[in-house]
Amino acid sequence: MEKRVVVTGLGVVAPNGIGLDDFLEALKLGKSGIKFNQQLSDLNFSCQIAGTPEISEEKKRDYFTDLELRNFNSTGIMYGVIAGLDAWKDAGLEIIENENPDWESGTIFGTGTSGIEKFRESIYKIDALETRKLGSTAVSQTMNSGISAYLGGKLGLGNQVTTNSSACTTGTESILMAFERIKYGKAKRILAGSTSDSGPYIWAGFDAIKVCNFKSNDAPEKASRPMSASAAGFIPGSGAGALILEDLESALKRNAKIYCEILGGNLNSGGQRGGGSMTAPNSAAVQKCVKDAIFDAKINANDIDYISGHLTATSKDSTEIKNLSQALNRSGKDFPYINSLKSLTGHCLSAAGSIEAVATILQLSENFVAPNINCEDLNPEITAIIDANCIPQQFLETKITIAAKVSFGFGDVNGCVIFKKYIPSIL
């Protein structure tokens, strides 16, 4: 018998908010976390602004021991551990210290790269014939599965402990992988999420191919402009989002808080065919991904009240809206409300899907749509497809029953997950 899957905990480290309370306030106020970055300026980047979470030394010590922090400089692991442990605590779960791991709990926590600053440090030490000075954590900080390994150890997880990686679709993919594992009874709960390192060695490649906005260095909070006619590229960001997925029976048994239910979703690829490439989407695949997610969730396209878009502030924004409209067969005023968190955080790369999923669930559970900022001049190619009122530019209080989160990534990969407000009377 298939299990119903619910979300019982959330954690977030975002450029505009560390922790749920700060992040929720930033969502409602339309508060940007994008700031001028002196290091990018010193390195002569074209885009000299970014969305970087600010973690104090005191905050780090709430999650790591002094020994762990010695020679530790993996921002991605740091963000992921903070978000993951916060989600665990938010779900009302305890960290049990005994000989046996928690066989019923695991983590699927994605990333794009891990410990790139540690890699840089290692290269310099190796070249200087100082290999022995690398320290005992060089491997754990730089292996891609470092984030899941750290979380698995801190929480004593005995079920699947792994790291996935699918570019900007990573976070959404981790949620759907966890959903499938719980749905088929292979785990009671999974800590799902994703993280991304910050800094120039992550962002340089994007700056080099001119996909970042280099025209707004003097106006950081206005720079990320999804769905705007003056959109000039994305702003790099970083952070982590985390969700506790749990089977409904387990959640009810322990009287857990339930944010929402996951109805289903889909992952696919356009195969870099039919107009798709390493950096461009195959529209047929995008539409199929959304249609198949709706079918898997056993809902109708008209049931969707709100969409958290991928929408990166590039020329592909109008293509995304067109694909969503065609997949749903909804346009004009009939289109769901839609927003892009990237106007507030920048593009958090491999962490984007999970941070945006946390934002989606908060909006669903609290019945509001966060404002799209910086799109006063809506792209006319978009408003030719959907009504401008479907793109709220102010905080909008409205009932949301079903929400969709879509993600699209380099390599022509796509993801869509469907969330529904949990109704206790329906068992």
PyMOL commands that set and color helices and strands:
alter all, ss='L'
color gray80, all
select helices_A, chain A and resi 20-29+38-42+57-60+66-69+75-90+116-127+131-133+138-142+146-155+167-183+200-208+220-222+248-253+283-297+301-303+317-328+342-345+349-366+380-383+388-390
alter helices_A, ss='H'
color red, helices_A
select strands_A, chain A and resi 5-14+17-18+34-36+49-51+105-111+161-162+189-196+239-247+260-269+306-308+337-339+368-369+396-397+402-409+413-420
alter strands_A, ss='S'
color yellow, strands_A
deselect
rebuild
show_as cartoon
